[in-house]
């Protein structure tokens, strides 16, 4: 018996559905919402930093 025959005999038969919808749905939703979440964090983070540190940003116009 060759190595490939031993290896193929140990593998289960492929059923056509490797992941159920209960596993795949959160992955799809999470990857779809990730850009929105990143944008919200990126726009809110400077506000949080300024309010927490008491730092005010003064912009001079020339």
Residue, then its C-alpha position, 0 to 999 in steps of 0.5 A: x500500500x502506497x503513502x497516498x492510498x493510506x492517506x486517502x483511506x483516512x480522510x472522510x468522504x466529502x459531503x458537499x457542505x464543509x460549513x453550516x450556515x450557523x458558522x458561515x453567517x457571522x463570518x460574512x456579516x462580520x467581514x461586511x460590517x468591518x469597514x464601517x466599524x473601522x471608519x467609526x473608530x477612526x473618526x471617533x478616536x481623536x475625539x475620545x483622545x482630546x476629551x480624555x486628555x483635556x487637549x484642545x487643538x488650535x488651528x491657525x489660519x494664515 
